[in-house]
Amino acid sequence: MPETPEEFWERTHDALRMPPVADWETWPFAGPLTPRPLAEPVEREPPRRGEGGVDCWRCAHGGADALWSSERWLVTPLSQPSGLPAVVILETRDHYEFHDLPVEHQAELGPLLVGVQRAVYAVGGIGNVHVCRWGDGSEHFHVWFMARPARIPQLAGSFAAIWDDVLPPLPEELWRANLECIRQALVGSLGDG
């Protein structure tokens, strides 16, 4: 039988450890750090943005900000420049969890992941495109594509998402030019949707 959230918390909250991150070349911070105390489990999971379609920003705005869209999918940028050369999100138009994607979505997902990643590489000067799945923010299934600049290995790996917040935002003009490269590559490889 798996641990309950309470059992997990009881076992872990007094045993937190600090991994040797100061030795990792990709760690974005210098100086001593200590883990934040682990909060006790909450009564229920906090609601995600737009849960059950209530006050859902994506549903209200449709594909207005999309770089590419189809009947079931959208590729959207962040709402403003961030530190990495590009960050875009592949998301469903409808509310789905990963585990309940309909068969049609499942069949399209693999080719879309490859197509979006290739489109992000079209920006140029990209060393890697990190494809990441976090599902705690929005009830629309979504996958992040984060472009790491070439030849800056310190930004490699799972800390790229943190570096995106640490680095100064791209100038607006460069950000928009990078998004236009991605949009053109998406239309070129995936069609008009």
C-alpha positions, 0 to 999 in steps of 0.5 A: 500500500502506498504512503498517504500524504501524511505518512510521506510528510511524517517520514520526510519533514525532519530528514530534509537534506541539502544536495551538493548543488554548490558543486554542480556547474549548472547550479545558478546560485552561489552561497549557502542555502538551506531547504525550506521546511516541508509544509504539512499536507493540505486537505485537498489539492489546490485548484488549477487555473480554469479548473472545470472551465471556470474563469479559464483564461485559455478558454476565454482567449482561445488561440488569440496568442497562438503561434500555431494552432489546429482543431485540438492543439495550440503552441503559445509563447509566454506573455512576455520575454523571459531570460532564455532565447525562447519558451513556448508551450504546446497545449490542448484547446480543451481541458484534459489531464495527461492520463485522460488524453483522448486517443486522437490527441495521443496519436498527434502528441508524438509528432507534435513534440518533435515538430515543436522542438524542431521549430524552436531550434529554428531560432538558431544558436540553440544548444538544446531544447528542453521538453518539460511537463509540469501539470500543476498550473493549468487544467489544459494539458501542456508541455513546455519547450525551453531553448538553451543557448548554444555553448553555455553549458552552465545553463544545461539540464533541469535548472534551465527553468530557473535560469530562465527566471534568473537571466535578464529578459530578452529585448522585446524586438529579439523576443518577437523575432525569435517567436516569428522564426518559431511560427514560420517553422511550425507552419512549414513543418506542421502546416496551417493547422 
